Amino acid sequence: MSASRNQGGCGCCGGIFSLGMSALFMWLWIHTSNPKCSIQTLSLPSLSSASNLTADPTFSLTLRLVNPNQLKGIKYDPLNVTVYDFPNKSNVIGNILMPGFYQGYRKKATKPGQGTANTTVALRAVSENGTGVFRVDMATAVKFKTLYGYSKRHQIRIGADVVVNASGVKVDRKGIRLRSMAPKMGNSCVVLLGALFNFLLFAFA
């Protein structure tokens, strides 16, 4: 009889483990997180010569994008990056349009881009001590890829303030995270996951 009880106990534990793994897989499959984006480099060389407005107006910027999802790829529309002269977005310094691409789950990507800057506007944003604060916004739309195909498009609009020095180079050596004030995705997943755990507790009570 004790052997039967042991077998029954092992079977019960195995059932709980299987259901737990199923719940974990379901959460990973349902839960969706937007990509994480940061500015790695920003350079506007023409700022290094305040008196030379005929200098090359090209500016460059590098983005780093991370797909935090375990079981979903991300397909990006073209990335539209806009640089403003002040955090309050008074005037546009320049735009960069980066091609769209596909990113596998848990993958990272570095995307460089170049554009033409309005040097006159940029110079007005630099203070007498040679520093300035630019606003960098990025807009795109993404679709999430699962085993059953792509989701509908989700609009993404994020941004950050970037301090540059007198040479027009980003001061902070670390990446600057672009953030959004929009509500986070995946709230419905919490409700569904809670209901699933309640079912497990009821089934094995």
Secondary structure as a PSIPRED ss2 file (coil, helix, strand):
# PSIPRED VFORMAT (PSIPRED V4.0)

   1 M C   1.000  0.000  0.000
   2 S H   0.000  1.000  0.000
   3 A H   0.000  1.000  0.000
   4 S H   0.000  1.000  0.000
   5 R H   0.000  1.000  0.000
   6 N H   0.000  1.000  0.000
   7 Q H   0.000  1.000  0.000
   8 G H   0.000  1.000  0.000
   9 G H   0.000  1.000  0.000
  10 C H   0.000  1.000  0.000
  11 G H   0.000  1.000  0.000
  12 C H   0.000  1.000  0.000
  13 C H   0.000  1.000  0.000
  14 G H   0.000  1.000  0.000
  15 G H   0.000  1.000  0.000
  16 I H   0.000  1.000  0.000
  17 F H   0.000  1.000  0.000
  18 S H   0.000  1.000  0.000
  19 L H   0.000  1.000  0.000
  20 G H   0.000  1.000  0.000
  21 M H   0.000  1.000  0.000
  22 S H   0.000  1.000  0.000
  23 A H   0.000  1.000  0.000
  24 L H   0.000  1.000  0.000
  25 F H   0.000  1.000  0.000
  26 M H   0.000  1.000  0.000
  27 W H   0.000  1.000  0.000
  28 L H   0.000  1.000  0.000
  29 W H   0.000  1.000  0.000
  30 I H   0.000  1.000  0.000
  31 H C   1.000  0.000  0.000
  32 T C   1.000  0.000  0.000
  33 S C   1.000  0.000  0.000
  34 N C   1.000  0.000  0.000
  35 P C   1.000  0.000  0.000
  36 K E   0.000  0.000  1.000
  37 C E   0.000  0.000  1.000
  38 S E   0.000  0.000  1.000
  39 I E   0.000  0.000  1.000
  40 Q E   0.000  0.000  1.000
  41 T E   0.000  0.000  1.000
  42 L E   0.000  0.000  1.000
  43 S E   0.000  0.000  1.000
  44 L C   1.000  0.000  0.000
  45 P H   0.000  1.000  0.000
  46 S H   0.000  1.000  0.000
  47 L H   0.000  1.000  0.000
  48 S H   0.000  1.000  0.000
  49 S C   1.000  0.000  0.000
  50 A C   1.000  0.000  0.000
  51 S C   1.000  0.000  0.000
  52 N C   1.000  0.000  0.000
  53 L C   1.000  0.000  0.000
  54 T C   1.000  0.000  0.000
  55 A C   1.000  0.000  0.000
  56 D C   1.000  0.000  0.000
  57 P C   1.000  0.000  0.000
  58 T E   0.000  0.000  1.000
  59 F E   0.000  0.000  1.000
  60 S E   0.000  0.000  1.000
  61 L E   0.000  0.000  1.000
  62 T E   0.000  0.000  1.000
  63 L E   0.000  0.000  1.000
  64 R E   0.000  0.000  1.000
  65 L E   0.000  0.000  1.000
  66 V E   0.000  0.000  1.000
  67 N C   1.000  0.000  0.000
  68 P C   1.000  0.000  0.000
  69 N C   1.000  0.000  0.000
  70 Q C   1.000  0.000  0.000
  71 L C   1.000  0.000  0.000
  72 K C   1.000  0.000  0.000
  73 G E   0.000  0.000  1.000
  74 I E   0.000  0.000  1.000
  75 K E   0.000  0.000  1.000
  76 Y E   0.000  0.000  1.000
  77 D C   1.000  0.000  0.000
  78 P C   1.000  0.000  0.000
  79 L E   0.000  0.000  1.000
  80 N E   0.000  0.000  1.000
  81 V E   0.000  0.000  1.000
  82 T E   0.000  0.000  1.000
  83 V E   0.000  0.000  1.000
  84 Y E   0.000  0.000  1.000
  85 D C   1.000  0.000  0.000
  86 F C   1.000  0.000  0.000
  87 P C   1.000  0.000  0.000
  88 N C   1.000  0.000  0.000
  89 K C   1.000  0.000  0.000
  90 S C   1.000  0.000  0.000
  91 N C   1.000  0.000  0.000
  92 V E   0.000  0.000  1.000
  93 I E   0.000  0.000  1.000
  94 G E   0.000  0.000  1.000
  95 N E   0.000  0.000  1.000
  96 I E   0.000  0.000  1.000
  97 L E   0.000  0.000  1.000
  98 M E   0.000  0.000  1.000
  99 P C   1.000  0.000  0.000
 100 G C   1.000  0.000  0.000
 101 F C   1.000  0.000  0.000
 102 Y E   0.000  0.000  1.000
 103 Q E   0.000  0.000  1.000
 104 G C   1.000  0.000  0.000
 105 Y C   1.000  0.000  0.000
 106 R C   1.000  0.000  0.000
 107 K C   1.000  0.000  0.000
 108 K E   0.000  0.000  1.000
 109 A E   0.000  0.000  1.000
 110 T E   0.000  0.000  1.000
 111 K E   0.000  0.000  1.000
 112 P E   0.000  0.000  1.000
 113 G E   0.000  0.000  1.000
 114 Q E   0.000  0.000  1.000
 115 G E   0.000  0.000  1.000
 116 T E   0.000  0.000  1.000
 117 A C   1.000  0.000  0.000
 118 N C   1.000  0.000  0.000
 119 T H   0.000  1.000  0.000
 120 T H   0.000  1.000  0.000
 121 V H   0.000  1.000  0.000
 122 A H   0.000  1.000  0.000
 123 L H   0.000  1.000  0.000
 124 R H   0.000  1.000  0.000
 125 A C   1.000  0.000  0.000
 126 V E   0.000  0.000  1.000
 127 S C   1.000  0.000  0.000
 128 E C   1.000  0.000  0.000
 129 N C   1.000  0.000  0.000
 130 G C   1.000  0.000  0.000
 131 T C   1.000  0.000  0.000
 132 G E   0.000  0.000  1.000
 133 V E   0.000  0.000  1.000
 134 F E   0.000  0.000  1.000
 135 R E   0.000  0.000  1.000
 136 V E   0.000  0.000  1.000
 137 D E   0.000  0.000  1.000
 138 M E   0.000  0.000  1.000
 139 A E   0.000  0.000  1.000
 140 T E   0.000  0.000  1.000
 141 A E   0.000  0.000  1.000
 142 V E   0.000  0.000  1.000
 143 K E   0.000  0.000  1.000
 144 F E   0.000  0.000  1.000
 145 K E   0.000  0.000  1.000
 146 T E   0.000  0.000  1.000
 147 L C   1.000  0.000  0.000
 148 Y C   1.000  0.000  0.000
 149 G E   0.000  0.000  1.000
 150 Y E   0.000  0.000  1.000
 151 S C   1.000  0.000  0.000
 152 K C   1.000  0.000  0.000
 153 R C   1.000  0.000  0.000
 154 H E   0.000  0.000  1.000
 155 Q E   0.000  0.000  1.000
 156 I E   0.000  0.000  1.000
 157 R E   0.000  0.000  1.000
 158 I E   0.000  0.000  1.000
 159 G E   0.000  0.000  1.000
 160 A E   0.000  0.000  1.000
 161 D E   0.000  0.000  1.000
 162 V E   0.000  0.000  1.000
 163 V E   0.000  0.000  1.000
 164 V E   0.000  0.000  1.000
 165 N C   1.000  0.000  0.000
 166 A C   1.000  0.000  0.000
 167 S C   1.000  0.000  0.000
 168 G C   1.000  0.000  0.000
 169 V E   0.000  0.000  1.000
 170 K E   0.000  0.000  1.000
 171 V C   1.000  0.000  0.000
 172 D C   1.000  0.000  0.000
 173 R C   1.000  0.000  0.000
 174 K C   1.000  0.000  0.000
 175 G C   1.000  0.000  0.000
 176 I E   0.000  0.000  1.000
 177 R E   0.000  0.000  1.000
 178 L E   0.000  0.000  1.000
 179 R E   0.000  0.000  1.000
 180 S C   1.000  0.000  0.000
 181 M C   1.000  0.000  0.000
 182 A C   1.000  0.000  0.000
 183 P C   1.000  0.000  0.000
 184 K C   1.000  0.000  0.000
 185 M C   1.000  0.000  0.000
 186 G C   1.000  0.000  0.000
 187 N H   0.000  1.000  0.000
 188 S H   0.000  1.000  0.000
 189 C H   0.000  1.000  0.000
 190 V H   0.000  1.000  0.000
 191 V H   0.000  1.000  0.000
 192 L H   0.000  1.000  0.000
 193 L H   0.000  1.000  0.000
 194 G H   0.000  1.000  0.000
 195 A H   0.000  1.000  0.000
 196 L H   0.000  1.000  0.000
 197 F H   0.000  1.000  0.000
 198 N H   0.000  1.000  0.000
 199 F H   0.000  1.000  0.000
 200 L H   0.000  1.000  0.000
 201 L H   0.000  1.000  0.000
 202 F H   0.000  1.000  0.000
 203 A H   0.000  1.000  0.000
 204 F C   1.000  0.000  0.000
 205 A C   1.000  0.000  0.000
